[in-house]
Amino acid sequence: MVQISAFRGLRPDPAIAAELVSVPYDVVDREEARAMAAERAACFLRIVRSDLEFPDEQDAYANLIYERARENLEKFRKNGWLLREESESLYVYRLNMGSHQQTGLVAGSAIEDYRTDKIKKHEFTRPDKEKDRTRHIDVLGANTGPVFLLYNSASDPKIAATLDGFADASTPLYDLSFDDGVRHRLYRIAPDRPEFTQLLAAFQALPATYIADGHHRAASAFTNGQKRIADGRGDGPHQFFLSVIFPDNQLRILPYNRVVQDLNGLSVDGFLAKVRDRFDLSSGARAPGARSWNMYLDGQWYHMQARDSMYANADEIGALAVSVLQKELLQPTLAIEDPRTSERIAFVGGIRGDKELERLVNSGRFAVAFSMPPVTPQELTRVADAGKVMPPKSTWFEPKLRSGFVVHLLDE
């Protein structure tokens, strides 16, 4: 049984929402965040990346950074930029990117489900990043960034139908589009709406949800909630964290492509011969599939097809395209022993397209590029169900959620 909760959201005054809503804290560095907030006094980055208001030499993890974030949250409320919902609510979050549309539920997800693995993970977390967000949550008394979750749509197709039906028939609280072309709409489900009780009951019947993006935010919310319980806070909002939960069949997962600096001492012809030893290789690019890749080398595209023998006895991790490429080519031929630590490999988000791979190789900075097939939601959930961890840089979710549409308060 999955536990979710409604909550009294803290959300923007509609008149200032376009200025306030921001990109997530972890997709920009301090300089980029500072530039985005320069002309926007109410920019939400001032809360989630308050280090932008300090000189570059200031330690981003100093106490005063978190205190400034808390002060800014209080300022936003005092100025009326963020308003408290009058009653506990659920929200529907709809994103459109070109012809793609996905519609999810904004709700609190239980830290107890995180502890008992009903919220399933597929990534390791870094202690420094987890400590940072735990401190941020603790000082502010709020979850300011949502965790992106998914659920198996086949478990209950009515959930997606309810969310889509509500959004189709309702007027959004906000309807914003940004420079990246993504349209974001947020709708409120009041407690007197039939969808309110329907959705709470439907999610309780699900066996699990899965973290798509936001492992550090989820781990930090769990740690903070456990601390508050240990401190005697008892039951309360800290037992849940801010999440947006989407059906898996609506998600758009793009590949995380690979570029390698050199051919490990091989000539172009010598490298091509090594590739032919292991893969079926043909000239020209075709759409990468579950068992095929495109390779850009020396100004030309090639299509690489895996051989059935590569998948003999492969487990959930070994059957992934990123794992096969690593095992069959990157490690034995290009000597990329560990893609997490090697300085000779870099990763390029699929949103940037194959033109970016061509540009990087043609520039001379890299010798070869691999255009990967995207991981499917089913592959991701199989890995999570097995209690395993995805290889590094495996998934790129697009479009990305924005921060600031709703804040989940823990202390009120």
C-alpha positions, 0 to 999 in steps of 0.5 A: 500500500502506497501512502500519499497525503494532501497538504496545504501548499504554499504557492505563488501569487498568480500575478508573479508566478512567471517571475517566481518559478525557476529551474531546479537548483541542481541544473545550474551553477552559482553563476548561471543561477545569479544571471537568472535571478539578476532581474527577478527579485522574486526568483525562486532560485533565491530560496533553493540556491541562495548562494547566488546572493554571495561572492564566488569565494563564499563557501556554498555550504556555510550556515549563512547560506541556509539562513539566507534561504530561510530569510528569503522564504520568509520575505517571499511570504511577507511580500505576498509572493507566496500564499498559503492554501486555505485547505489541504489539497492535491494538485495536478501538474501537466507538462507539454513539450511539442507533441508530448504531454504528461500529467502527474499528481502533486502530493506528499509521499511517505518517508515510511514508504521510502524506508520500507522500499515501497518508494523504490530507488535506482541510484546511489546518493552522494553524501555531500549533496544529501547533507546539503539538501537535508540542512536546507530542509531542516533550516527552512522547515520545508520541501522546496523541490519536488521528487519526480516519481513514477508508477506502473500505469498498468496497475491502475489505468484509471489513475491517469484517466482521472488526472487527465480528465480533471486537467481537461475539464479545469482551469489551471492555477498557472499556465506558463511557458518558458524559453525552452518551449515547455508549457507547465500547468498546475491545477488544484484538486479541492477536498470536496472534489470526488477526484480528491478521495478517488486518487487517495484511495487509488494510490493506496492500492498501488504496490510501489512508486519509483524515483525517476529523478530526485534521489538526493531530495528524497533521501534528504527528506527521509533523513530530516523526517526521521530526525524530527520524529526522533526529536519528539515531533510525532505525527505531522507533515514531516512524515511526507515529502513533496512529490510529483507522481506520473504514470510510466507510459507518459514519461519521455526518457531520452538517452544519455550519450557518450563521447570518448577523447581518444581511440586508446592508441588505435588508428581509425581503421584499427578501431573500426576493425575492433568494433567489427570483431564484436558488433555487426557494423554498417555505414550510416545512422539508423534509429538506435534500438534496444540492442543497437547504437549509432557511432560517429567517427572521423566524420561518418556515422555508423550503425552498431548492432549487438549480437545475441551472445552478448545477452546470454545470462544477462541480468537486469543491469547487464541487459541495458544498452549502456552496460553492453556498450561498456562491457563489449567496447568501452572497457576492452577496446577503449580502456574506459575501466570505470565511467564514473571516474574516467576523465577520458569519457563525457556524457551528453544529454539526449536533449542536445541531439546528435548534432552536438555529438558531431560538433564535439567530435569535429572539434577535435576534443573527442575522437568518437561518439555513441548515440544511445537508445533510451532506457525504457521505464520498464527497464528502470523499474526492473532494476529498481524492483531487483534492488540494483543500481543503474549504471552512471548517466543512464537516463535523461528525463525531459521535460523537467519539473520546475521549482516554486509551483508548490512548497510543502511546509513541515512546521505549520 
